[in-house]
Amino acid sequence: MAVKVLIPTPLRQFTGKQASIECSAATVGEALGNLTSTFGELRKHLYTDEGRIRSFVNVYLNDEDIRFLEKENTRTKDGDTISIVPSIAGGASLQRAPSRPRARLGPELGLKLKA
């Protein structure tokens, strides 16, 4: 069954800058296996040394999170789309930014506040 695997921008450097690939796969795991077989450098970014999908990598089949389906055993059908979505974390500086006064919202600005 032909499925499309969408490659997120940060991982495209490992897929020859391809935004997606199409492959035949009966399950999500098989599609990801095809992807990492073709693009070996990608494997370490998707899987742990034990072979499990990394905790910060989310995989969706047609907008459904596979963690709530049958994980990598989730069956695919012709035309399905698999999306790989790595979590992106941000952080704050250890120094606190100086606070600034906040604008007041209310009747004095001609705004009506809802109760």
For each residue, the residues with C-beta under 8 A, 3 or more apart:
1: 24 25 26 76 77 78 80
2: 22 23 24 78 79
3: 22 23 24 25 31 76 78 79 80 81 82
4: 20 21 22 79 80 81 82
5: 20 21 22 23 31 32 35 81 82 83 84
6: 19 20 81 82 83 84
7: 11 12 15 18 19 20 21 84
8: 11 12 84 85 86
9: 12
10: 13 86
11: 7 8 14 15 42 45 84 86
12: 7 8 9 15 16 17 18 19
13: 10 17
14: 11 39 41 42 45
15: 7 11 12 18 21 35 39 42
16: 12 39
17: 12 13
18: 7 12 15 21
19: 6 7 12
20: 4 5 6 7
21: 4 5 7 15 18 35 38
22: 2 3 4 5
23: 2 3 5 31 34 35
24: 1 2 3 34
25: 1 3 28 30 31 33 34 76
26: 1 30 75 76
27: 30 31 72 73 74 75 76
28: 25 31 32 59 61 66 71 72 73 74 76 82
29: 32 33 71 72 73 74
30: 25 26 27 33 34 76
31: 3 5 23 25 27 28 34 35 76 82
32: 5 28 29 35 36 46 53 59 72 82 84
33: 25 29 30 36 37
34: 23 24 25 30 31 37 38
35: 5 15 21 23 31 32 38 39 42
36: 32 33 39 40 42 43 46 47
37: 33 34 40
38: 21 34 35
39: 14 15 16 35 36 42 43
40: 36 37 43
41: 14 44 45
42: 11 14 15 35 36 39 45 46
43: 36 39 40 46 47
44: 41 47
45: 11 14 41 42 54 57 86
46: 32 36 42 43 53 54 57 84
47: 36 43 44 51 52 53 54
48: 51 52 53 54
49:
50:
51: 47 48
52: 47 48
53: 32 46 47 48 57 59 71 72
54: 45 46 47 48 57
55:
56: 86 87 89
57: 45 46 53 54 84 85 86 87
58: 65 67 84 85 86 87
59: 28 32 53 65 66 82 83 84 85
60: 63 64 65 66 82 83 85
61: 28 64 66 69 74 76 80 81 82
62: 80 81
63: 60 83
64: 60 61 68 69
65: 58 59 60 68 69
66: 28 59 60 61 69 70 71 72 74
67: 58 71
68: 64 65
69: 61 64 65 66 74
70: 66 73 74 75
71: 28 29 53 66 67 74
72: 27 28 29 32 53 66
73: 27 28 29 70
74: 27 28 29 61 66 69 70 71
75: 26 27 70
76: 1 3 25 26 27 28 30 31 61 80 82
77: 1 80
78: 1 2 3
79: 2 3 4
80: 1 3 4 61 62 76 77
81: 3 4 5 6 61 62
82: 3 4 5 6 28 31 32 59 60 61 76
83: 5 6 59 60 63
84: 5 6 7 8 11 32 46 57 58 59
85: 8 57 58 59 60
86: 8 10 11 45 56 57 58
87: 56 57 58
88:
89: 56
90:
91:
92:
93: 96 97
94:
95:
96: 93
97: 93
98:
99:
100:
101:
102:
103:
104: 108 109
105: 109 111 113
106: 109 111 113
107: 110 111 112 113
108: 104
109: 104 105 106
110: 107
111: 105 106 107
112: 107
113: 105 106 107
114:
115:
